Amino acid sequence: MNTFGDLIRLARENKGLFLRQVAAELDIDQAIISKFERNERKPTKEQVLKFAKFYKLDKDELLVAWLSDRVVDDLQDENLADKALKAAEEKIKQKKK
């Protein structure tokens, strides 16, 4: 599964754009976009939506990649991560009812 950074880097490369061009269009510093692409920094939700619109990517797919990256970053070193994820899934289901 691709990370948010992978998805935006691939989209940029497929469109033949340079980082500086994307930075100018989105009004986000070029160095920050580079860090997003290398998964060294996480964007805000608003920035994720900007990328989706600019690259004409599926908004939901990009948001899922971004959210899953956040979860992985928080839980990757936890021994009980699998159990915590299952518990969280159940809590989300209950709250949606």
C-alpha positions as CSV (number, residue, x, y, z in Angstrom):
1,M,0.0,0.0,0.0
2,N,1.4,3.4,-1.0
3,T,2.0,6.2,1.5
4,F,0.6,9.7,1.0
5,G,4.1,10.7,0.1
6,D,4.4,8.0,-2.5
7,L,1.1,9.0,-4.1
8,I,1.9,12.7,-4.5
9,R,5.4,12.0,-5.7
10,L,4.1,9.6,-8.4
11,A,1.4,12.1,-9.4
12,R,4.0,14.8,-9.7
13,E,6.4,12.6,-11.7
14,N,3.5,11.4,-14.0
15,K,2.6,15.0,-14.8
16,G,6.3,15.8,-15.4
17,L,6.3,18.6,-12.8
18,F,9.2,19.9,-10.7
19,L,8.8,20.5,-7.0
20,R,9.1,24.2,-7.5
21,Q,6.2,24.2,-9.9
22,V,4.0,22.4,-7.4
23,A,5.1,24.6,-4.6
24,A,4.2,27.7,-6.6
25,E,0.8,26.4,-7.5
26,L,-0.1,25.2,-4.0
27,D,1.6,28.0,-2.0
28,I,3.6,25.4,0.0
29,D,7.3,25.7,0.5
30,Q,9.2,23.4,-1.9
31,A,11.3,21.9,0.9
32,I,8.1,21.0,2.8
33,I,6.6,19.2,-0.2
34,S,9.9,17.3,-0.6
35,K,9.6,16.2,3.0
36,F,6.0,15.1,2.4
37,E,7.1,13.0,-0.6
38,R,9.9,11.4,1.5
39,N,7.5,10.7,4.3
40,E,9.6,12.9,6.7
41,R,6.8,15.3,7.5
42,K,3.0,14.9,7.6
43,P,0.7,17.5,5.9
44,T,-2.4,18.9,7.4
45,K,-5.8,17.7,6.2
46,E,-6.2,20.9,4.3
47,Q,-2.9,20.4,2.5
48,V,-4.0,16.8,1.6
49,L,-7.1,18.2,0.0
50,K,-5.1,20.8,-1.9
51,F,-2.9,18.0,-3.4
52,A,-6.0,15.9,-4.3
53,K,-7.5,18.8,-6.2
54,F,-4.3,19.9,-7.9
55,Y,-3.3,16.5,-9.1
56,K,-6.9,15.4,-9.7
57,L,-6.5,12.4,-7.4
58,D,-9.3,10.6,-5.6
59,K,-9.8,12.7,-2.4
60,D,-10.9,9.7,-0.4
61,E,-8.0,7.5,-1.5
62,L,-5.5,10.3,-0.6
63,L,-7.2,10.9,2.8
64,V,-7.1,7.2,3.6
65,A,-3.4,7.0,2.8
66,W,-2.8,10.1,5.0
67,L,-4.8,8.8,7.9
68,S,-3.2,5.4,7.7
69,D,0.2,6.9,7.7
70,R,-0.7,8.8,10.9
71,V,-1.9,5.6,12.6
72,V,1.2,3.7,11.6
73,D,3.5,6.4,12.9
74,D,1.7,6.3,16.2
75,L,1.5,2.6,16.6
76,Q,4.4,1.0,14.7
77,D,6.5,0.4,17.9
78,E,3.7,-0.8,20.1
79,N,3.4,-4.5,20.9
80,L,-0.3,-4.3,21.2
81,A,-0.9,-2.3,18.0
82,D,-3.1,-5.0,16.4
83,K,-5.4,-5.4,19.4
84,A,-5.6,-1.6,19.8
85,L,-6.6,-1.2,16.1
86,K,-9.3,-3.9,16.5
87,A,-10.6,-2.1,19.6
88,A,-10.6,1.2,17.8
89,E,-12.5,-0.2,14.9
90,E,-15.2,-1.5,17.2
91,K,-15.4,1.9,19.0
92,I,-15.8,3.7,15.6
93,K,-18.6,1.3,14.6
94,Q,-20.4,2.0,17.9
95,K,-20.1,5.8,17.6
96,K,-21.5,5.7,14.0
97,K,-24.7,4.0,15.2
